[in-house]
Amino acid sequence: MTQIQERINAFAALGQFIGQFTAEPFEKSQNLPQNDPYFDKMQDVLSRASASNGWFTLDNIRFALQNWSVALQQENLEKWLAPYNLSDQNDSKTVAIVMAGNVPLVGFHDFLCVLIAGHSATVKLSSNDKILLPFLAEYLQSVAPLFSGRIQFTTDQLRNFDAVIATGSDNTALYFEHYFGKYPHIIRKNRNSVAILDGNETPAQIEKLADDVFRYFGLGCRNVSKFYVPKGYDWDHFFNGMYTWKAVINNHKYMNNYDYNKAVYLMSNIKLLDNEFLLLKEDPGYASPIAVLFYEYYEDKAQLEASLAEHSEKIQCVVASDALPFGHAQQPALSDYADGIDTMSFLIELS
């Protein structure tokens, strides 16, 4: 068996392992490698990860695990990697990964790419998401000793690396460019996702759009934070679909943001549409605050699409009836690279 196949098999085993924790009650599978010593530990890890970050509800963590359990299926991994010229003879490098912490396991794709490409990973975790990945890395190394010594987590300044993948805000990207600019690098900035509605969407499509809006409380770059509607749009149709997520207001962190933003806008005499758990504000920007969606009216869809193409560096994905389907924004495939940058190609070229 080649080392590449060993790596694939290890991540496929990891996918099976985390697949046990995607719905409650958790159901222990048989014949999974190292499952006995890690199954109970994982339940404790999930509880600690949720307790450490008020945005990381168990529901959202399970959703992230569900997506990864599907992505890490053997056939999906092999299909993803088929176009690449991977070799066991690759010259292994150490790649520093600076991870964001806005949604659970948001940096896992970079982690996967680095190890599958045959490199070593030095990971600087966000303080907001520092529990899940180290445990999954421990399980991975237990089923695949070839990863031993190739994974390191640090809270200190990054040292002794050959390349960098860093994700942050527009402000931190300036720091990243200054500090990491002399190394081969991928540096990601703020991006948001948008939706285009034409008024002919079915109730089921609008309910799926609500998933794209509210999953992870809107904190991800793939969450829809801005949408475009035609003149005369039926807002009742929109709000009826959003109502499926009415329970989001029960999260105290989300509710605090809703109350705060509503008060600020009202004191500024800004016109809002409000359904008691979501604020809609007409605004040309892309990055709306938590519990707020920006919207704009459009008259010519082709002209709108051309405008979005001109601003593609600010947009992660576009949800529409003829683009990314409603409800799929938070279910990217392995080949759906952040910011459209092919991470695997970047890593292969390092060798």
C-alpha positions as CSV (number, residue, x, y, z in Angstrom):
1,M,0.0,0.0,0.0
2,T,1.3,3.4,-0.9
3,Q,1.7,6.2,1.7
4,I,-0.9,8.2,-0.1
5,Q,-3.4,5.4,0.2
6,E,-2.6,5.1,3.9
7,R,-3.3,8.8,4.4
8,I,-6.6,8.5,2.6
9,N,-7.6,5.4,4.6
10,A,-6.7,7.2,7.8
11,F,-8.9,10.1,7.1
12,A,-11.7,7.8,5.9
13,A,-11.5,6.1,9.3
14,L,-11.7,9.5,11.0
15,G,-14.8,10.2,8.9
16,Q,-16.4,7.0,10.2
17,F,-15.4,7.8,13.7
18,I,-16.9,11.3,13.8
19,G,-20.0,10.0,12.0
20,Q,-21.0,8.3,15.2
21,F,-21.6,11.7,16.8
22,T,-23.8,13.5,14.2
23,A,-27.1,12.7,15.9
24,E,-28.3,12.0,19.4
25,P,-28.3,9.5,21.0
26,F,-24.8,8.7,19.9
27,E,-24.5,5.2,18.5
28,K,-21.3,3.3,18.9
29,S,-20.2,1.5,15.7
30,Q,-18.5,-1.8,15.6
31,N,-15.2,-2.7,14.0
32,L,-13.8,0.9,13.9
33,P,-10.1,1.2,14.7
34,Q,-9.4,2.6,18.1
35,N,-13.0,3.2,18.8
36,D,-13.1,1.7,22.3
37,P,-10.5,4.1,23.9
38,Y,-11.8,7.2,22.0
39,F,-15.6,6.9,21.8
40,D,-16.3,8.0,25.4
41,K,-13.6,10.6,25.3
42,M,-15.2,12.2,22.2
43,Q,-18.5,12.7,24.1
44,D,-16.6,14.6,26.8
45,V,-14.7,16.6,24.1
46,L,-18.0,17.7,22.5
47,S,-19.4,18.9,25.8
48,R,-16.2,20.8,26.6
49,A,-16.1,22.4,23.1
50,S,-19.7,23.6,23.5
51,A,-19.2,24.9,27.0
52,S,-16.1,26.8,26.0
53,N,-17.8,28.9,23.3
54,G,-21.4,30.1,23.5
55,W,-21.7,30.0,19.6
56,F,-20.7,26.4,19.4
57,T,-24.0,24.7,20.3
58,L,-24.1,21.0,20.2
59,D,-26.4,21.2,17.2
60,N,-23.9,23.3,15.2
61,I,-21.0,21.0,16.2
62,R,-23.0,17.9,15.1
63,F,-23.8,19.7,11.8
64,A,-20.1,20.3,11.2
65,L,-19.3,16.7,12.1
66,Q,-22.0,15.4,9.7
67,N,-20.6,17.4,6.8
68,W,-17.1,16.1,7.5
69,S,-18.2,12.5,8.0
70,V,-19.7,12.6,4.4
71,A,-16.7,14.5,2.9
72,L,-14.3,12.0,4.4
73,Q,-15.9,9.0,2.8
74,Q,-13.3,6.9,0.9
75,E,-14.9,7.5,-2.5
76,N,-15.2,11.3,-1.9
77,L,-11.5,11.5,-0.9
78,E,-10.4,9.5,-3.9
79,K,-12.6,11.4,-6.3
80,W,-11.3,14.7,-4.9
81,L,-7.6,13.7,-5.2
82,A,-7.8,12.0,-8.6
83,P,-6.8,15.1,-10.7
84,Y,-3.7,15.8,-8.6
85,N,-0.2,14.4,-9.2
86,L,0.5,13.2,-5.7
87,S,3.6,11.1,-5.1
88,D,5.1,9.2,-2.2
89,Q,8.4,10.9,-3.2
90,N,7.2,14.4,-2.4
91,D,9.7,16.5,-0.5
92,S,7.9,17.0,2.8
93,K,7.7,20.6,4.2
94,T,6.4,22.1,7.4
95,V,3.3,24.2,6.7
96,A,2.0,26.6,9.4
97,I,-1.7,26.9,9.5
98,V,-3.3,29.9,11.2
99,M,-6.9,29.0,11.8
100,A,-10.0,31.2,12.4
101,G,-12.4,30.2,15.1
102,N,-15.8,31.5,13.8
103,V,-17.4,28.1,13.3
104,P,-16.6,24.6,14.5
105,L,-13.6,23.0,12.7
106,V,-13.4,25.8,10.2
107,G,-9.7,25.1,9.6
108,F,-10.1,21.4,9.2
109,H,-9.9,21.5,5.3
110,D,-6.5,23.2,5.5
111,F,-5.4,20.6,8.0
112,L,-6.6,17.8,5.8
113,C,-4.9,19.2,2.7
114,V,-1.5,19.6,4.3
115,L,-1.4,16.1,5.7
116,I,-2.8,14.4,2.5
117,A,-0.2,16.3,0.5
118,G,2.5,14.6,2.6
119,H,3.6,17.6,4.6
120,S,3.8,18.3,8.3
121,A,1.3,20.7,10.0
122,T,2.1,23.3,12.6
123,V,-1.3,24.6,13.7
124,K,-2.0,27.9,15.5
125,L,-5.5,27.4,16.8
126,S,-8.0,30.2,17.5
127,S,-8.8,30.5,21.2
128,N,-12.5,30.1,20.1
129,D,-12.0,26.7,18.7
130,K,-9.1,24.9,20.5
131,I,-10.7,21.7,21.7
132,L,-12.1,19.7,18.8
133,L,-9.2,19.5,16.3
134,P,-6.4,18.4,18.7
135,F,-8.6,15.5,19.8
136,L,-9.4,14.5,16.2
137,A,-5.7,14.7,15.4
138,E,-4.9,12.4,18.4
139,Y,-7.4,9.9,17.0
140,L,-5.9,10.2,13.5
141,Q,-2.4,9.5,14.8
142,S,-3.6,6.5,16.8
143,V,-5.0,4.9,13.6
144,A,-2.2,6.0,11.3
145,P,1.2,6.1,13.0
146,L,2.6,7.7,9.8
147,F,1.2,11.0,11.0
148,S,3.1,10.8,14.3
149,G,5.5,13.7,14.6
150,R,3.8,15.5,11.7
151,I,1.2,17.4,13.7
152,Q,1.9,20.1,16.2
153,F,-0.3,22.6,17.9
154,T,1.0,25.8,19.3
155,T,-0.2,28.9,21.1
156,D,3.2,30.6,20.8
157,Q,4.7,32.5,17.9
158,L,5.1,30.3,14.8
159,R,8.6,29.2,14.1
160,N,10.5,26.8,11.8
161,F,8.1,26.5,8.9
162,D,8.4,26.5,5.1
163,A,5.0,27.8,4.0
164,V,1.9,29.4,5.5
165,I,-1.9,29.1,5.2
166,A,-3.5,31.9,7.3
167,T,-7.2,32.9,7.6
168,G,-8.4,36.0,9.3
169,S,-10.0,39.4,8.8
170,D,-9.0,42.2,6.4
171,N,-7.1,43.8,9.3
172,T,-5.2,40.7,10.3
173,A,-4.4,39.9,6.7
174,L,-2.2,43.1,6.7
175,Y,-0.3,41.6,9.6
176,F,-0.1,38.2,7.9
177,E,1.3,39.8,4.7
178,H,3.9,41.6,6.7
179,Y,5.0,38.6,8.8
180,F,4.6,35.8,6.3
181,G,5.1,37.6,3.0
182,K,8.6,36.1,2.4
183,Y,7.2,32.5,2.6
184,P,5.0,30.7,0.1
185,H,1.6,31.5,1.4
186,I,-2.1,31.6,1.1
187,I,-3.6,34.5,3.0
188,R,-7.4,34.7,3.2
189,K,-9.4,37.9,4.1
190,N,-13.0,38.7,4.9
191,R,-15.6,37.2,2.6
192,N,-19.3,37.0,2.7
193,S,-22.0,35.1,0.8
194,V,-25.0,36.5,-1.0
195,A,-28.3,35.2,-2.4
196,I,-30.3,36.4,-5.4
197,L,-34.0,35.9,-5.3
198,D,-36.4,36.4,-8.3
199,G,-39.7,36.1,-6.4
200,N,-40.5,32.7,-7.9
201,E,-38.9,30.6,-5.1
202,T,-41.0,27.9,-3.5
203,P,-41.7,28.0,0.2
204,A,-39.3,25.0,0.5
205,Q,-36.5,26.9,-1.2
206,I,-36.9,29.9,1.1
207,E,-36.8,27.6,4.1
208,K,-33.6,26.1,2.8
209,L,-32.3,29.7,2.4
210,A,-33.0,30.2,6.1
211,D,-30.5,27.4,6.7
212,D,-27.9,29.3,4.7
213,V,-28.6,32.4,6.8
214,F,-28.9,31.1,10.3
215,R,-26.6,28.0,10.5
216,Y,-23.7,28.8,12.8
217,F,-25.6,32.0,13.7
218,G,-24.4,33.6,10.5
219,L,-20.8,33.6,11.6
220,G,-19.3,31.8,8.6
221,C,-18.0,33.2,5.4
222,R,-20.4,30.8,3.6
223,N,-23.4,32.2,5.5
224,V,-25.7,34.4,3.4
225,S,-25.4,37.9,4.9
226,K,-26.7,39.9,1.9
227,F,-29.5,39.2,-0.6
228,Y,-31.0,40.8,-3.7
229,V,-34.7,41.0,-4.5
230,P,-36.7,42.4,-7.4
231,K,-38.8,45.5,-7.0
232,G,-42.1,44.7,-5.5
233,Y,-40.8,41.6,-3.7
234,D,-43.3,39.8,-1.4
235,W,-41.7,40.1,2.0
236,D,-44.4,37.9,3.7
237,H,-43.1,35.0,1.5
238,F,-39.6,35.6,2.7
239,F,-40.4,35.9,6.4
240,N,-42.6,32.8,6.3
241,G,-39.5,30.8,5.2
242,M,-37.3,32.4,7.8
243,Y,-39.8,31.4,10.5
244,T,-38.4,27.9,10.6
245,W,-35.4,29.3,12.5
246,K,-37.4,31.3,15.0
247,A,-35.8,29.4,17.9
248,V,-32.4,31.1,17.1
249,I,-33.5,34.0,19.3
250,N,-33.3,31.6,22.4
251,N,-29.5,31.7,22.2
252,H,-28.5,34.5,24.6
253,K,-25.5,35.6,22.6
254,Y,-27.6,35.9,19.4
255,M,-30.4,37.6,21.3
256,N,-28.0,40.2,22.7
257,N,-26.8,41.0,19.2
258,Y,-30.3,41.3,17.9
259,D,-31.3,43.7,20.8
260,Y,-28.2,45.7,20.5
261,N,-28.3,46.2,16.7
262,K,-32.0,46.9,16.8
263,A,-31.5,49.6,19.4
264,V,-28.6,51.2,17.5
265,Y,-30.6,51.3,14.2
266,L,-33.7,52.7,15.8
267,M,-31.8,55.4,17.6
268,S,-30.4,56.4,14.3
269,N,-33.9,56.4,12.7
270,I,-32.8,53.7,10.2
271,K,-35.7,51.9,8.5
272,L,-35.8,48.2,9.3
273,L,-37.9,45.2,8.5
274,D,-38.2,43.1,11.6
275,N,-39.7,39.7,12.5
276,E,-38.6,39.7,16.2
277,F,-35.6,37.5,15.6
278,L,-34.1,39.0,12.4
279,L,-33.5,42.5,11.2
280,L,-33.5,43.4,7.5
281,K,-31.7,46.6,6.5
282,E,-31.4,48.0,3.0
283,D,-27.6,48.5,2.6
284,P,-25.0,48.3,-0.2
285,G,-22.5,46.4,2.0
286,Y,-21.9,42.7,2.2
287,A,-20.9,42.1,5.8
288,S,-24.0,42.4,8.0
289,P,-23.8,42.2,11.8
290,I,-25.1,39.2,13.6
291,A,-29.0,39.0,13.6
292,V,-29.0,41.4,10.6
293,L,-29.4,40.8,6.9
294,F,-28.6,43.4,4.3
295,Y,-30.7,43.6,1.1
296,E,-30.9,45.6,-2.1
297,Y,-33.4,45.8,-4.9
298,Y,-32.4,45.0,-8.4
299,E,-34.0,45.6,-11.8
300,D,-31.7,43.7,-14.2
301,K,-30.4,40.4,-13.1
302,A,-27.7,40.2,-15.7
303,Q,-26.4,43.6,-14.6
304,L,-26.5,42.5,-11.0
305,E,-24.5,39.3,-11.8
306,A,-21.9,41.4,-13.6
307,S,-21.6,43.7,-10.6
308,L,-21.1,40.7,-8.3
309,A,-18.4,39.4,-10.6
310,E,-16.6,42.7,-10.3
311,H,-16.6,42.3,-6.6
312,S,-15.8,38.6,-6.5
313,E,-12.9,39.1,-4.1
314,K,-15.4,40.0,-1.4
315,I,-17.8,37.1,-2.1
316,Q,-17.4,33.5,-1.1
317,C,-20.4,32.0,-2.8
318,V,-23.7,33.1,-4.5
319,V,-26.9,31.2,-3.7
320,A,-29.6,31.4,-6.3
321,S,-32.0,29.1,-8.3
322,D,-29.5,29.0,-11.1
323,A,-26.3,29.0,-9.0
324,L,-25.5,27.3,-5.7
325,P,-28.8,25.7,-4.6
326,F,-30.6,27.0,-1.6
327,G,-29.6,25.2,1.5
328,H,-26.2,24.1,0.3
329,A,-24.0,27.1,1.3
330,Q,-22.8,25.3,4.4
331,Q,-22.2,22.0,2.7
332,P,-19.1,22.5,0.6
333,A,-17.5,19.7,-1.3
334,L,-13.8,19.0,-0.8
335,S,-13.0,20.7,-4.1
336,D,-14.9,23.9,-3.0
337,Y,-11.8,25.8,-1.9
338,A,-12.1,28.9,0.3
339,D,-11.6,32.1,-1.8
340,G,-11.4,29.9,-4.9
341,I,-7.7,29.2,-4.2
342,D,-6.7,25.6,-4.9
343,T,-5.0,24.6,-1.7
344,M,-3.9,21.2,-2.9
345,S,-2.1,22.6,-6.0
346,F,-0.3,25.1,-3.7
347,L,0.8,22.4,-1.4
348,I,1.9,20.0,-4.2
349,E,4.0,22.8,-5.8
350,L,5.9,23.1,-2.5
351,S,7.5,19.7,-2.9
